[in-house]
Amino acid sequence: MNPFHVMFGEMFPVTLTLIAALAMWKGIKIVPQNYAYIVERLGRYDRTLSGGLHFIIPFIDRVSYIHSLKEVAVDVAAQSAITQDNVKLEIDGIVYIKIIDPVKASYGIEDMRFGIMQLAQTTMRSEIGKIGLDKTFEEREHLNVSIVKAINEAADSWGVQCLRYEIKDIQPPATILKAMELQVAAEREKRALILDSEGKRQAQINMAEAARQEQVLRSEGEKLEQINIAEGEANAIRAVAEARADGIRKIAEAISAKGGDGAVAQQIAEKYVDAFQSGMRAGTVIMLPTNTGDVNSLVTQALTTFNAVRTGDAGRILRGDDKAAKGAK
């Protein structure tokens, strides 16, 4: 027997076993979680394999693309952008993307990450050109939102979704940076001067308010003092009047008592004579009746006046109707 035939006959089963094992190995696919395998059959798209165990036909089916469905951060290289006021800036950033349609990501674009990075750069330059330098630093959040919106509109056919974009650094020219530092220093000095002037103005207002309150309190005190003095004087006058009224009331009661008329007459005569003698001693010029030598007539006249007042005939005496009064004249 030919040795070649003997060797081939011995190796044939082994070869078949190896081919069968290789076919089984090629036909079994284990897909990890959050991954997608694109299977092509004879060069055309057939199906998408998700996480788990799958079987394909060896040598006919082929896994052409493998995509991760996780969120991926793509670094956007630094680029030059010119603002609306013609200031050149160096800006870099990072974009977060996620594949939501593995088929479009496989057949919609050749290099998905490169396309996303270029789209982010061009959109950033376009958005920076719409605003001035000062707004570039103030509206970073607005820039991020605008870039995300522009990327999603363009990348919809690529099966990719841009979740967010973040500007990492904005680097203006050295001259602009120096001018911005001087502007910040001037703004801080301006705020300090404003705060100082506001403090002085408030201090002056407080002092004026304190002086006004002091004047008000002083006037209120003077007013209360005058009121108290007036009330004290009124009370004193009232007390004196009450005392006089009480004295007059007691005199009236004494006159009304038995023997009161005689006592009053005696008091009037004594007062009359004492007044006449005091005037004579002092050398004072006084008006005297014509009959000053007749003391009895003077006393009689005084008593007549007292009786007229007591009986209510004072008016008659003043008119000269009483005989005694006529005699006194």
DRENDO-1510 file (C-alpha; in Angstrom, 1 decimal, always signed):
<recs>
REC; n; res; u; v; w
REC; 1; MET; +0.0; +0.0; +0.0 .
REC; 2; ASN; +1.1; +3.4; -0.8 .
REC; 3; PRO; +2.4; +5.2; +2.3 .
REC; 4; PHE; +0.8; +8.5; +1.2 .
REC; 5; HIS; -2.6; +6.9; +1.2 .
REC; 6; VAL; -2.0; +5.4; +4.6 .
REC; 7; MET; -0.9; +8.8; +6.0 .
REC; 8; PHE; -3.8; +10.6; +4.4 .
REC; 9; GLY; -6.3; +8.0; +5.7 .
REC; 10; GLU; -5.0; +8.4; +9.2 .
REC; 11; MET; -5.0; +12.3; +9.1 .
REC; 12; PHE; -8.4; +12.7; +7.5 .
REC; 13; PRO; -10.5; +12.2; +10.6 .
REC; 14; VAL; -8.2; +14.5; +12.5 .
REC; 15; THR; -8.6; +17.1; +9.8 .
REC; 16; LEU; -12.3; +16.9; +9.8 .
REC; 17; THR; -12.3; +17.2; +13.6 .
REC; 18; LEU; -10.2; +20.4; +13.4 .
REC; 19; ILE; -12.4; +21.8; +10.7 .
REC; 20; ALA; -15.5; +21.1; +12.7 .
REC; 21; ALA; -14.0; +22.6; +15.8 .
REC; 22; LEU; -13.0; +25.7; +13.9 .
REC; 23; ALA; -16.4; +26.0; +12.4 .
REC; 24; MET; -18.0; +25.8; +15.8 .
REC; 25; TRP; -15.6; +28.4; +17.2 .
REC; 26; LYS; -16.4; +30.7; +14.3 .
REC; 27; GLY; -20.1; +30.2; +14.7 .
REC; 28; ILE; -20.3; +31.1; +18.4 .
REC; 29; LYS; -20.3; +34.7; +19.4 .
REC; 30; ILE; -20.5; +36.0; +22.9 .
REC; 31; VAL; -21.3; +39.7; +23.0 .
REC; 32; PRO; -20.5; +41.7; +26.2 .
REC; 33; GLN; -23.0; +44.0; +27.8 .
REC; 34; ASN; -23.4; +47.5; +26.2 .
REC; 35; TYR; -21.8; +46.3; +23.0 .
REC; 36; ALA; -23.2; +45.8; +19.6 .
REC; 37; TYR; -21.9; +43.5; +16.9 .
REC; 38; ILE; -22.8; +44.2; +13.2 .
REC; 39; VAL; -23.1; +40.9; +11.3 .
REC; 40; GLU; -22.8; +40.9; +7.5 .
REC; 41; ARG; -23.8; +37.9; +5.4 .
REC; 42; LEU; -21.9; +37.6; +2.2 .
REC; 43; GLY; -20.9; +41.3; +2.4 .
REC; 44; ARG; -24.3; +42.7; +3.2 .
REC; 45; TYR; -25.8; +43.8; +6.6 .
REC; 46; ASP; -27.7; +41.0; +8.2 .
REC; 47; ARG; -28.4; +41.7; +11.8 .
REC; 48; THR; -27.1; +43.4; +15.0 .
REC; 49; LEU; -26.1; +41.2; +17.9 .
REC; 50; SER; -26.6; +42.6; +21.4 .
REC; 51; GLY; -25.2; +41.3; +24.7 .
REC; 52; GLY; -25.4; +37.6; +25.2 .
REC; 53; LEU; -24.6; +34.3; +23.3 .
REC; 54; HIS; -25.3; +34.2; +19.6 .
REC; 55; PHE; -24.6; +31.7; +16.7 .
REC; 56; ILE; -23.7; +32.7; +13.2 .
REC; 57; ILE; -22.9; +30.6; +10.0 .
REC; 58; PRO; -19.1; +30.2; +9.8 .
REC; 59; PHE; -17.5; +31.5; +6.6 .
REC; 60; ILE; -20.8; +33.0; +5.5 .
REC; 61; ASP; -21.6; +35.4; +8.3 .
REC; 62; ARG; -19.0; +37.8; +9.5 .
REC; 63; VAL; -18.8; +40.4; +12.3 .
REC; 64; SER; -17.8; +43.5; +10.5 .
REC; 65; TYR; -18.2; +46.2; +13.2 .
REC; 66; ILE; -18.0; +46.2; +16.9 .
REC; 67; HIS; -19.4; +49.3; +18.7 .
REC; 68; SER; -19.4; +50.2; +22.4 .
REC; 69; LEU; -22.8; +51.7; +23.5 .
REC; 70; LYS; -21.2; +53.4; +26.5 .
REC; 71; GLU; -20.8; +57.2; +26.8 .
REC; 72; VAL; -17.4; +58.2; +25.4 .
REC; 73; ALA; -15.4; +61.3; +26.0 .
REC; 74; VAL; -13.6; +62.7; +22.9 .
REC; 75; ASP; -10.9; +65.3; +23.4 .
REC; 76; VAL; -11.2; +68.2; +21.0 .
REC; 77; ALA; -7.8; +69.7; +20.2 .
REC; 78; ALA; -7.1; +73.4; +20.7 .
REC; 79; GLN; -8.1; +75.6; +17.9 .
REC; 80; SER; -8.0; +79.2; +16.9 .
REC; 81; ALA; -11.2; +81.3; +16.9 .
REC; 82; ILE; -11.8; +85.0; +16.2 .
REC; 83; THR; -14.5; +86.8; +18.2 .
REC; 84; GLN; -16.9; +89.4; +16.9 .
REC; 85; ASP; -14.5; +92.2; +18.0 .
REC; 86; ASN; -11.6; +90.6; +16.1 .
REC; 87; VAL; -9.8; +89.0; +19.0 .
REC; 88; LYS; -8.0; +85.7; +18.4 .
REC; 89; LEU; -8.5; +83.0; +21.0 .
REC; 90; GLU; -7.2; +79.5; +21.5 .
REC; 91; ILE; -10.0; +77.2; +22.7 .
REC; 92; ASP; -10.1; +73.5; +23.4 .
REC; 93; GLY; -12.8; +71.3; +24.8 .
REC; 94; ILE; -14.2; +67.9; +25.3 .
REC; 95; VAL; -17.3; +66.3; +23.9 .
REC; 96; TYR; -19.3; +63.4; +25.3 .
REC; 97; ILE; -21.0; +61.2; +22.8 .
REC; 98; LYS; -22.9; +57.9; +22.7 .
REC; 99; ILE; -23.9; +55.6; +19.9 .
REC; 100; ILE; -27.6; +55.1; +19.8 .
REC; 101; ASP; -27.9; +53.4; +16.3 .
REC; 102; PRO; -25.0; +51.0; +15.6 .
REC; 103; VAL; -26.1; +50.4; +12.0 .
REC; 104; LYS; -25.9; +54.2; +11.1 .
REC; 105; ALA; -22.6; +54.5; +13.0 .
REC; 106; SER; -21.2; +51.6; +10.9 .
REC; 107; TYR; -22.4; +52.7; +7.5 .
REC; 108; GLY; -23.2; +56.4; +7.9 .
REC; 109; ILE; -19.6; +57.7; +8.3 .
REC; 110; GLU; -16.2; +56.3; +7.8 .
REC; 111; ASP; -14.5; +57.7; +11.0 .
REC; 112; MET; -17.2; +58.7; +13.5 .
REC; 113; ARG; -14.9; +60.2; +16.2 .
REC; 114; PHE; -12.9; +62.2; +13.7 .
REC; 115; GLY; -16.2; +63.6; +12.2 .
REC; 116; ILE; -17.5; +64.5; +15.7 .
REC; 117; MET; -14.2; +66.3; +16.5 .
REC; 118; GLN; -14.2; +68.3; +13.3 .
REC; 119; LEU; -17.9; +69.2; +13.7 .
REC; 120; ALA; -17.2; +70.4; +17.3 .
REC; 121; GLN; -14.3; +72.6; +16.1 .
REC; 122; THR; -16.2; +74.2; +13.3 .
REC; 123; THR; -19.3; +74.8; +15.4 .
REC; 124; MET; -17.1; +76.4; +18.1 .
REC; 125; ARG; -15.5; +78.8; +15.7 .
REC; 126; SER; -18.9; +79.7; +14.3 .
REC; 127; GLU; -20.4; +80.4; +17.7 .
REC; 128; ILE; -17.3; +82.4; +18.9 .
REC; 129; GLY; -17.5; +84.6; +15.9 .
REC; 130; LYS; -21.1; +85.7; +16.9 .
REC; 131; ILE; -20.1; +87.2; +20.3 .
REC; 132; GLY; -17.5; +89.6; +21.7 .
REC; 133; LEU; -14.6; +88.8; +23.9 .
REC; 134; ASP; -16.3; +89.7; +27.2 .
REC; 135; LYS; -19.3; +87.5; +26.3 .
REC; 136; THR; -17.0; +84.6; +25.5 .
REC; 137; PHE; -16.1; +84.3; +29.2 .
REC; 138; GLU; -19.6; +85.1; +30.5 .
REC; 139; GLU; -21.6; +82.8; +28.2 .
REC; 140; ARG; -19.6; +79.5; +28.3 .
REC; 141; GLU; -22.8; +77.7; +29.2 .
REC; 142; HIS; -24.6; +79.1; +26.2 .
REC; 143; LEU; -21.7; +78.1; +24.0 .
REC; 144; ASN; -21.8; +74.6; +25.3 .
REC; 145; VAL; -25.5; +74.3; +24.6 .
REC; 146; SER; -25.2; +75.7; +21.1 .
REC; 147; ILE; -22.4; +73.3; +20.2 .
REC; 148; VAL; -24.3; +70.3; +21.5 .
REC; 149; LYS; -27.4; +71.4; +19.5 .
REC; 150; ALA; -25.3; +71.8; +16.3 .
REC; 151; ILE; -23.6; +68.5; +16.7 .
REC; 152; ASN; -26.8; +66.6; +17.2 .
REC; 153; GLU; -28.4; +68.1; +14.1 .
REC; 154; ALA; -25.5; +67.0; +11.9 .
REC; 155; ALA; -24.7; +63.7; +13.6 .
REC; 156; ASP; -28.3; +62.3; +13.5 .
REC; 157; SER; -27.5; +60.5; +10.3 .
REC; 158; TRP; -24.4; +59.0; +12.0 .
REC; 159; GLY; -26.4; +57.3; +14.7 .
REC; 160; VAL; -24.5; +59.3; +17.4 .
REC; 161; GLN; -25.9; +61.5; +20.1 .
REC; 162; CYS; -23.9; +64.3; +21.7 .
REC; 163; LEU; -24.7; +64.4; +25.3 .
REC; 164; ARG; -22.8; +67.5; +26.3 .
REC; 165; TYR; -19.8; +69.7; +25.4 .
REC; 166; GLU; -17.5; +71.4; +27.8 .
REC; 167; ILE; -14.9; +74.2; +27.1 .
REC; 168; LYS; -11.8; +73.3; +28.9 .
REC; 169; ASP; -9.7; +76.4; +28.4 .
REC; 170; ILE; -9.9; +79.8; +26.7 .
REC; 171; GLN; -6.6; +81.4; +26.1 .
REC; 172; PRO; -6.6; +85.0; +24.8 .
REC; 173; PRO; -3.4; +86.8; +23.5 .
REC; 174; ALA; -0.9; +88.1; +26.1 .
REC; 175; THR; -1.7; +91.7; +25.3 .
REC; 176; ILE; -5.4; +91.1; +25.7 .
REC; 177; LEU; -4.8; +89.2; +28.9 .
REC; 178; LYS; -2.8; +92.1; +30.3 .
REC; 179; ALA; -5.5; +94.6; +29.3 .
REC; 180; MET; -8.1; +92.5; +31.0 .
REC; 181; GLU; -6.0; +92.3; +34.2 .
REC; 182; LEU; -5.8; +96.2; +34.2 .
REC; 183; GLN; -9.5; +96.4; +33.6 .
REC; 184; VAL; -10.2; +94.1; +36.5 .
REC; 185; ALA; -7.9; +96.1; +38.7 .
REC; 186; ALA; -9.6; +99.4; +37.7 .
REC; 187; GLU; -13.0; +97.9; +38.3 .
REC; 188; ARG; -12.0; +96.8; +41.8 .
REC; 189; GLU; -10.6; +100.2; +42.5 .
REC; 190; LYS; -13.8; +101.8; +41.3 .
REC; 191; ARG; -15.9; +99.5; +43.5 .
REC; 192; ALA; -13.6; +100.4; +46.5 .
REC; 193; LEU; -14.1; +104.2; +45.8 .
REC; 194; ILE; -17.8; +103.7; +45.5 .
REC; 195; LEU; -18.0; +101.7; +48.7 .
REC; 196; ASP; -15.9; +104.4; +50.5 .
REC; 197; SER; -18.1; +107.2; +49.2 .
REC; 198; GLU; -21.2; +105.3; +50.1 .
REC; 199; GLY; -19.8; +104.8; +53.6 .
REC; 200; LYS; -19.1; +108.5; +54.0 .
REC; 201; ARG; -22.5; +109.5; +52.6 .
REC; 202; GLN; -24.2; +107.1; +55.0 .
REC; 203; ALA; -22.1; +108.4; +57.9 .
REC; 204; GLN; -23.2; +112.0; +57.1 .
REC; 205; ILE; -26.8; +110.9; +56.8 .
REC; 206; ASN; -26.5; +109.2; +60.2 .
REC; 207; MET; -25.0; +112.3; +61.8 .
REC; 208; ALA; -27.7; +114.6; +60.3 .
REC; 209; GLU; -30.3; +112.2; +61.5 .
REC; 210; ALA; -28.8; +112.1; +64.9 .
REC; 211; ALA; -28.7; +116.0; +65.0 .
REC; 212; ARG; -32.3; +116.2; +63.9 .
REC; 213; GLN; -33.4; +113.7; +66.5 .
REC; 214; GLU; -31.4; +115.6; +69.1 .
REC; 215; GLN; -33.2; +118.8; +68.2 .
REC; 216; VAL; -36.5; +117.1; +68.2 .
REC; 217; LEU; -35.8; +115.6; +71.6 .
REC; 218; ARG; -34.5; +118.9; +73.0 .
REC; 219; SER; -37.6; +120.8; +71.7 .
REC; 220; GLU; -39.8; +118.0; +73.1 .
REC; 221; GLY; -38.0; +118.4; +76.4 .
REC; 222; GLU; -38.4; +122.2; +76.4 .
REC; 223; LYS; -42.1; +121.8; +75.5 .
REC; 224; LEU; -42.6; +119.4; +78.4 .
REC; 225; GLU; -40.7; +121.8; +80.7 .
REC; 226; GLN; -42.9; +124.7; +79.6 .
REC; 227; ILE; -46.0; +122.6; +80.0 .
REC; 228; ASN; -44.9; +121.6; +83.5 .
REC; 229; ILE; -44.1; +125.2; +84.4 .
REC; 230; ALA; -47.4; +126.4; +83.1 .
REC; 231; GLU; -49.2; +123.6; +84.9 .
REC; 232; GLY; -47.3; +124.4; +88.1 .
REC; 233; GLU; -48.2; +128.1; +87.8 .
REC; 234; ALA; -51.8; +127.3; +87.1 .
REC; 235; ASN; -51.9; +125.0; +90.1 .
REC; 236; ALA; -50.3; +127.7; +92.2 .
REC; 237; ILE; -52.8; +130.3; +91.0 .
REC; 238; ARG; -55.6; +127.8; +91.5 .
REC; 239; ALA; -54.3; +127.1; +95.0 .
REC; 240; VAL; -54.0; +130.8; +95.9 .
REC; 241; ALA; -57.5; +131.5; +94.5 .
REC; 242; GLU; -58.9; +128.5; +96.4 .
REC; 243; ALA; -57.1; +129.8; +99.6 .
REC; 244; ARG; -58.5; +133.3; +99.1 .
REC; 245; ALA; -62.0; +131.9; +98.4 .
REC; 246; ASP; -61.7; +129.8; +101.5 .
REC; 247; GLY; -60.6; +132.8; +103.5 .
REC; 248; ILE; -63.4; +135.0; +102.1 .
REC; 249; ARG; -65.8; +132.1; +102.8 .
REC; 250; LYS; -64.6; +131.9; +106.4 .
REC; 251; ILE; -64.8; +135.8; +106.8 .
REC; 252; ALA; -68.3; +135.6; +105.5 .
REC; 253; GLU; -69.1; +132.9; +108.0 .
REC; 254; ALA; -67.6; +135.0; +110.8 .
REC; 255; ILE; -69.5; +138.1; +109.7 .
REC; 256; SER; -72.7; +136.1; +109.7 .
REC; 257; ALA; -72.1; +134.9; +113.2 .
REC; 258; LYS; -73.3; +136.7; +116.3 .
REC; 259; GLY; -71.2; +139.8; +117.0 .
REC; 260; GLY; -69.5; +139.6; +113.6 .
REC; 261; ASP; -70.7; +143.0; +112.5 .
REC; 262; GLY; -69.1; +144.8; +115.5 .
REC; 263; ALA; -65.8; +143.0; +115.0 .
REC; 264; VAL; -65.7; +143.9; +111.3 .
REC; 265; ALA; -66.6; +147.5; +112.1 .
REC; 266; GLN; -63.8; +147.6; +114.6 .
REC; 267; GLN; -61.3; +146.1; +112.2 .
REC; 268; ILE; -62.3; +148.6; +109.5 .
REC; 269; ALA; -61.9; +151.5; +111.8 .
REC; 270; GLU; -58.5; +150.3; +113.0 .
REC; 271; LYS; -57.2; +149.7; +109.4 .
REC; 272; TYR; -58.5; +153.1; +108.3 .
REC; 273; VAL; -56.7; +154.9; +111.1 .
REC; 274; ASP; -53.5; +152.9; +110.7 .
REC; 275; ALA; -53.5; +153.6; +106.9 .
REC; 276; PHE; -53.9; +157.3; +107.6 .
REC; 277; GLN; -51.1; +157.4; +110.2 .
REC; 278; SER; -48.8; +155.4; +107.9 .
REC; 279; GLY; -49.3; +157.8; +105.1 .
REC; 280; MET; -48.5; +160.8; +107.4 .
REC; 281; ARG; -45.3; +159.2; +108.7 .
REC; 282; ALA; -44.0; +158.3; +105.3 .
REC; 283; GLY; -44.5; +161.8; +103.9 .
REC; 284; THR; -46.3; +160.3; +100.9 .
REC; 285; VAL; -48.5; +162.6; +98.9 .
REC; 286; ILE; -52.0; +161.2; +99.3 .
REC; 287; MET; -55.6; +162.3; +98.6 .
REC; 288; LEU; -57.5; +163.0; +101.8 .
REC; 289; PRO; -61.1; +164.0; +102.5 .
REC; 290; THR; -61.8; +167.6; +103.5 .
REC; 291; ASN; -62.7; +166.8; +107.0 .
REC; 292; THR; -59.5; +164.9; +107.9 .
REC; 293; GLY; -59.6; +166.3; +111.4 .
REC; 294; ASP; -62.8; +164.5; +112.2 .
REC; 295; VAL; -61.8; +160.9; +112.8 .
REC; 296; ASN; -65.3; +159.9; +113.8 .
REC; 297; SER; -66.7; +161.0; +110.5 .
REC; 298; LEU; -64.0; +159.0; +108.7 .
REC; 299; VAL; -64.8; +155.9; +110.7 .
REC; 300; THR; -68.5; +156.5; +110.2 .
REC; 301; GLN; -68.0; +156.8; +106.5 .
REC; 302; ALA; -66.0; +153.5; +106.4 .
REC; 303; LEU; -68.7; +151.7; +108.4 .
REC; 304; THR; -71.5; +153.1; +106.2 .
REC; 305; THR; -69.6; +151.7; +103.1 .
REC; 306; PHE; -69.2; +148.3; +104.9 .
REC; 307; ASN; -72.9; +148.2; +105.7 .
REC; 308; ALA; -73.9; +149.1; +102.2 .
REC; 309; VAL; -71.7; +146.3; +100.8 .
REC; 310; ARG; -73.2; +143.9; +103.4 .
REC; 311; THR; -76.8; +144.9; +102.6 .
REC; 312; GLY; -76.3; +145.2; +98.9 .
REC; 313; ASP; -76.6; +149.0; +98.7 .
REC; 314; ALA; -73.1; +149.7; +97.4 .
REC; 315; GLY; -74.5; +151.1; +94.2 .
REC; 316; ARG; -76.6; +153.5; +96.0 .
REC; 317; ILE; -73.6; +154.7; +98.1 .
REC; 318; LEU; -71.5; +155.2; +94.9 .
REC; 319; ARG; -74.3; +157.3; +93.3 .
REC; 320; GLY; -74.4; +159.6; +96.4 .
REC; 321; ASP; -78.0; +158.7; +97.4 .
REC; 322; ASP; -77.2; +157.9; +101.1 .
REC; 323; LYS; -77.2; +160.6; +103.6 .
REC; 324; ALA; -74.2; +159.4; +105.4 .
REC; 325; ALA; -72.3; +159.2; +102.2 .
REC; 326; LYS; -73.3; +162.8; +101.4 .
REC; 327; GLY; -72.2; +163.9; +104.8 .
REC; 328; ALA; -68.8; +162.3; +104.2 .
REC; 329; LYS; -68.4; +164.2; +101.0 .
</recs>
